Amino acid sequence: MTKTEFLQILREELDGRVPYSVIQENLNYYNSYIDGETAKGRPELQVIEELGGPRIIARTIVDATLDTEDRPDGFQSYGGREEYDGAAKRTAQKQYTEYRDGEKRSVHYVDFSKWYVRLLAGLAGFVVIFLLITLVMGILGLAGWILSVVWPVLLVLLVIWFMKGPRR
């Protein structure tokens, strides 16, 4: 199998199963790896045989991409060539920073893939809804109490107004 065939099969196996950027990064990596090994004097066929089948490699890439428990955006972190070289290290919790007009803004994304995060979010939502309902019912209860005290006074004032008649 030639390098072109290897990369073509790898592309076909990954196409539609992982993001385009992951496909490109892996194709670039394997292309440069094969070129680097053949530049050292090793035969292309031997390098490709040592790598293994492109379908097995594609399956490994797909499995790694689908294992996204620590990523909020749903894709596995592939840093490209520097990550393969071991230079780039990433943490599980991502902080994305936006620079706008010279000021630094930091946004933290919460990972809802863990059960305890979903439980805490559900409990927080329940507490907020409970407090809103309590507030509304308290306001209605206060309005009801005020009306129960005020309506007899209003009734007496209405009777007095009818007794005196309209003023002209």
N, C-alpha and C positions, 0 to 999 in steps of 0.2 A: 504494500500500500504506500502511495506517495504522500508527501506532505499536503498537497492540494486535496487529495481524496480524504485524508484524515480530517482536515479542517472542514471540508464540505459535509461530511457525515456528522461531525460534531455540531455544526450550524443547524443542520436539518433536525437533529435530535433535540436541540435546545429551543428551536423556533416555536413560539407560541406557548412555551411552558415556563419561561423565565423572562424578566424584562430585557429589552433590547440592549441596555447598557451592560448587563451581566454577560450577554452573549458576546458583545464586542470586546469586553475586557478579557474574557477567557480565550477568545480566538487570537487576540493580540499576544496574550501570554504564551500560548502554545506555539504560535508562529515564531515568536522571538526565541523561545526555548529550543525549538528544533533548529533554527538558524544558528544559534549559539553553539549547539552541540556539533552540528556539521562543520562549523568554522574551526572547531578543535580537531577536525580530521576524522570524526566518526561517520560511518555511513548513515545516510538518512533512514534507510530501512531498519537498521538496528536501533536507532533512537526511537522510532515510532513503535517498534515491537516492545521496547522496554517501557514505554508509556502505558501500554495496554490498549484495549479497544476503545474507540471514541464513544461507543454507546455506553460503556461502563463509566467512563469519565463524565459523560453527559448526565447519567443517572445520579452520580455523586454530586454534581453541580446543582441539579434540580432538587435533590434532597436537602442540600445545604441551604438553598434559597427558600425552600418551604419551611425550614426550621427557623421561624421568625419570631420566637417568643419574646426576644429582647428588643425588637424594633417596633416603634409605634406606626411607622409608615407602611409596614407590610412587606418590605424587601430586606434581604440580607445585606449586610455591609460588605461590599467588595471595593477595596481601595485601589485596585489596579496594580500596576507593576510594583510600586513601593510596598504594598502590603505583602506581596509574594516575597519580596526581599527581606521582609521583617522590619522595615523601617517605620511603618505606620501602625500604631496601636490605638484601638478604639475601646471605649467603655460601653457598658450595657445601657446606661442612661445617657441620652444624647441631649446636649445643649446646643441649640442653633442660635447663632448671633447674627443680627441684622444691623448693618451700619447705614444710617440714613442721616443726612445733613451733619455728619461729623459726630453724632451721638450714638452711643452703643445701646442697643436694645436686646434683651435676652429673653427668649421664649422657651419654656420647658414643656415638653409634650409628655402627658401621662400615658403610661402603657396599660391599656385595659385588657391585655391578654391573660393576666394572672387573676385567679379566682378571688383573692382577697382584695384586690383593687376594685373589682366589680362589686363585691360585697360592701366595701366602704362607700363607693359611689352610690349604690342603692340606698344604703342607710342615710347618707347625707341628703339624698333627694327626698326620702321619706320624712326626715326631720324638717326640711324646708317646707314641704307641702303641709305637714301637720301644723307648723307655726303659722303659715298663711291662713289656714282654715280657722285656727284658734283666734287669730287677730280679727278676721271677718266676723266670726260668731260673737266675739267680744264687743265689737262695734255695734252689731245688730242688737245684742243684749242691752248695751248701754242706751241705745236709741229707744228700745222698747221700754226700759225703765223710766227714761225721761218722759216719754209719751204717756205712760201710766200715771205719772205725777202731774203732768201739765194739762192733759185733756180735760179734767174737771174744771180747771181754772179757765181754759178756753171756752168750755160750755157755759160757765157762769157769765163770762164777758159777752158771749153771743146772745144770751138771754137778755142781759142788760141793754145791749144795743138794739134788740128788737123792741124792748119795752119803751125806750126813749124815742125810738123812731129816727128816721134820717134827719139830719140837721141841714137847714137851708139858709 
